[in-house]
Amino acid sequence: MKPMLCAVSCVVACLLASTAAAQPPLTVVNAGPQGSLDRLEQANEIRIVFSEPMVTLGRIPSRPQPAFFHIRPSVAGTFRWSGTTILIFTPAPKSPLPFATTYEVTIDETAAAVSGRRLARPFAFRFTTPVVRLLRTNWYRRGGTVDRPMVILLRFNQPVRPADVTNALSATLQPHSWQPPAFTEEERARLARVDPQALGRFEEKVRATRAVANGRSAVPLRLTDDWDKKTYRPGPDLVVLETAATLLPESWVQLTLAPTFRSPAGPATPATSQDYTIQAEPAFFIDGFLCRQECDADRWNPIQMRAEVKAADFAAAIRAVDLSGAERPVANAKAPRSRRPFERDQSDRLTVEDAGFDAQPPDRTWAVQAPAELRAADGQTLGYTWLGIVHNWHMRAFTSFGDGHGVWEKDGGTLLPFYARNMRDVTQWAAPILPSRLIPTLLAFEGGNFNKAPEGPGSERRHGGQADRVLSHALDLSKALRPGNVGLVWAAVQEGEPIERARRFGEPGGSRVRASVVQVTNLGISVKDSPSNTLVFVTRLDTGAPVPGAAVSIVRLDNSVSWRGTTGADGVAIAPGTRLREPDDWWKFSFVVTAEKDGDVAYVGSDWNEGIGPWDFGTGLNLREASPLLRGSVFTDRGVYRLGEEVHLKAILRHNTADGIRLLPPGTRVAVTVRDSRNHPVDERTIALTDWSSAEWTMTLPRDGALGDYSLRAVLEADRPRPKTAEERDRTAEPGPEDDEFVPYEKSVQASFLVAAYRRPDFRVDVTLAGASAAPAIAGDRLQGVISARYLFGAALGARPVSWRYSAARGYGAPQVVTAKFAPDRWVFVGSPRDENERPWGEIGGADTTLGAGGQLTLPLETRREASVPVVYTLEGDVEDLSRQHLANRATITVHPAPWYIGIRRPSYFLDQKEGLKTALVAVGLDGAAMPSVPIAVTLTEVQWTSVRRAEGNGFYAWDTQRKEIPAGTWTITSAAEPVPLSVPFKNGGYFMLEATGRGEDGRTAVTRTSFYVLGSGYTAWARYDHNRIQLEPEQRTYKPGDTARIMIQSPWEKATA
């Protein structure tokens, strides 16, 4: 037996040795960072990933000291294991890795895994922290003129020494292609007569500019400490230079940093040189008009210049001569037109209109001249007389019905106007449309392209009239109308040939037909549709009276009638259950509503909602809300969890129906899904609701799951998504699990919670912001802000990085101690800003700095003395501790404009002109008591809106509206212990703004504003828009039951029948 046992033992030992030899050794599968780094933060952690566990799960050392890890040069820091296979080395926060340094990391063969396997050979890798890189180059001229030195600002990715930069930097002119402007032969001939020396000066300037463009000489630079420090923040990473010699326009300066350029922090250098080319200002030439020959008179035709010119200088210099027939100078306005809000005061493209001339007339030839003395905004002088000649043709020819749909009131007659300009002849059609053929006819114009004519020959017609004027021409509809001169008509005009020297408006080769579906009627239709029902209101166009007994039809695009009905005595018909639109494409044309009465017929399309859409009234639209919506709440017992913890969840669900909120039936099955931050399912289950339409359950988070925000979704089992077929899938959606699991929010209730490997903060941050004394802060007082950070055990945090921001926001009311005695429903304090578009003040200051040794930063902060209104100032501080954990806090304070507020007894929003305004004023101290002897200046301003129609071409116009303020009166009163009455008469009605300004002896002011409408004589114009929406203005914003509400109707029409 013994020999046999020995043999068996030997065989087993050999097998074990063979198996161990076959197993692969320990390896490093990944390590980083490696190579040249772009940012220093990339070296915040050095990671080594091994092929198998290096430590035992559950017994991972908290402060490992792996002897197999070596880094050269040596770096102080700490190690930690992330899981069992990833070793992370973090450099000490007090001594981060320097720039421009190459490190070599070696993992020697003593590294052993839990299994006992070791590295077969050492593993090494290298990385280099960021070398010096030029991030940005900016430049500007001192004083903004070309005769001053150029300031060049070089921003690097790390601190540098200016002397090192100048030693490594070279600057030379770089040759580049340059093309001079050109004159036409006609322009050259006239310019030679007007100024015989002009062409010679032009050629001389061209030669000089070409020599600059071809230059290769060195550009001397020198360091400077004088630059725009507000725009370009000083810092150790910024080097500022300036040219030491004159740098001419059209110069290109190539800056080159040598590859040997070293950082002060380390020896590593860039592998290649770094280049940047500065393109100086273009030399000042005038290229000429955008169009010179056969120019459309209605097109924009600026003079193109290679440098910007101030509009005022341009207007003073430009002269024009009309060459059509006998030459004559063109007179211009004494003052150039004012610049529009969106236009800058200087430009490199200016028109003769900018110079104060009227637009060049059609079919005329102008010669426009600029003198040699014309100066550009950058100080360059033109240096030669410029002349440009423009040959204008007529304005472009067109015809137009305006919109594709037209409504022509029956009382307007049978002649339908259409517009035309510069069109010699047209062919026109007018064909009747039966109500049963309305939908097919409209679909023929699918896409809104009303460019088809009825079948059959039209009638040819020649146009006369003055050229270059938009003229109205009549199209006779009488043969296409029903008895009573009503009906639906397909009207069309096909353009013939334009007059001589005129082009056709629009794209070449485009359709020449302009069509319109016109309803000649005395019926007006207003429609309000929803999936629940649709309201149709039919009125007379001439009187606005309701039309009873009108036959109403809702017709779908397949020409089927969805509903028929008849209006009642009030002109209203209501159709129930009208799901007429697709929820996702509700805005598309999907049906028409027609109304017929005594042979008269009218229609309205479902997409006729410009200016009256839901969003125009501050509300949304979701047609899916017609079906019961799943509403309620799903939530967890806490907001933050660790991996492996138990989560308690609860759902409270309801159905939101058109009839109100409803409980779901007991036992309703609800599918609940929890997904992690990677959108992977963590828990899926189906729960049953109780009699109270709620449910509770628990789940346990996985111990090895992902961190981050987890999502929770509850949907009815009946609405649980299933895989979609190709036909069901949205063409715009990307196929995949996310699309397959998608459920509209109307059918789901969602929530989220956070899963984190979190720890409690070791410190706290406190921020205070207060005035210099215990008294309330007044505008102009200096505030003291304090940011302090302390460990929770009491010690100061020390000198740690802190980021602070100081901001301000406008206040809109007086403090509570004032409004408690002077109720807001009777008194106005502060009120609204004078300009509704006034921007918030926002951030005032801030910096990234360091706390003091005591863990505290004290900041003296200024306030605006001229504020006139309360201002809420906010100080925010963000502190970083040794472990790079951030905590932030903030403090706010309201700074009052003065030691008192001015109150105006609240007037009615609608005042009668004859009765005037009866109000009172009071100055109220910060303790709530009335303060006498405060001088109060009261101003009354009438606000008007001036609106003009602007032609957009092709017969379309748009409104341009400007706000205008007209002084209407001033008063000066002195406050007393009781409110001081004030009576204000009105010469006319309109919209007014009353402003009261109290001024103290120290110059501080407090302002209160209120506004109102005065109903009476005179014309009141409000802002005009391109839609026909009627604005409703209530007298009050809030009402009590039983109150009588007065509402002003702001009609977009000056005259209307209602």
Buried (B, 14 or more C-beta within 10 A) or exposed (E): EEEEEEEEEEEEEEEEEEEEEEEEEBBBEEBBBEEBBEEBEBBBBBEBBBBBBBBEEEEBEEEBEBEBBBBEEEBEBEBBBEEBBBBBBBBEBEEBBBBBBBBEBBBBBEBEBEEEBBBEEBBEBBBBBBBBBBEEEBBBBBEEBBEBBBBBBBBBBBBBEBEBBBEBBBBBBBEBEBEBBEBEEBBBEBBBEEBEEBBEBBEEBBEBBBEBBEBEEEBEBEEBEEBEEEEBEEEEBBBBBBBEEEBBBBBBBBBBBBEEBBBBBBEBBBEEEBEBEBEBBBBBBBBBBBBBEEBBBBEEBBBBBBBBBBBBBBBEBBBBBBBEEEEEEBEBEEEBEEBEEEEEEBBBBBBBBBBBBEEBBBBBBBBBBBBBEBBBBBBBEBBBBBBBBBBBBBBBBBBBBBBBBBBBBBEEBBEBBBBBBBBBBBBBBBBBBEBEEBBEBBEBBEEEEBBBBBEEEBEEEEBEEEBBEBBEBEBBBEEBBEEEBBBBBBBBBBBBEBBEBBBBBBEEEEBBBBBBBBBBBBBBBBBEBBBEEBBBBBBBBEEEEBBBEBBBBBBBBEEEEBBEBEBEEEBBBBBEEBBBBEBEEBEEBBBBBBBBBEEBBBBBBBBBBEEBEEEEEEEEEEBBBBBBBBEBBBBBEEEEBEBEEEBEBEBBBBBBEEEEEEBBEEEBEBBBBBBBBEEEEBBEEEBEBBEEBBBEEEBEBEEEBBBEEBBBBBBBEEBBBEEBEEEEBEEEEEEEEEBEBEBEEBBBBBBBBBBEEEEEBBBBBEBBBEBEEEEBBBBBBEBBBBBBBBBEEEEBBBEBBBBBBBBBBBBEBBBEBBBEBBEEEEBBBBBBBEEEEEEEBEEBEBEEEEBBEEBBBEBEBEBBBEBBBBBBBBBBBBBBBEEEEEBBBBBEBEBBBBBBBBBBBBBBBBBEBEBBBEBBBBBBBBEBEBBEEBBBBBBBBBBBBEBEEEEEBBBEEEBEBEEEEEEBBEBEBEBBEEBBEBEBEBEEBBBBBBBBBBBBEEEBBBBBBBBBBBBBEEEBBBBBBEBEBBEEBEBEEEEEEEEEEEEBEBEBEEEEEE
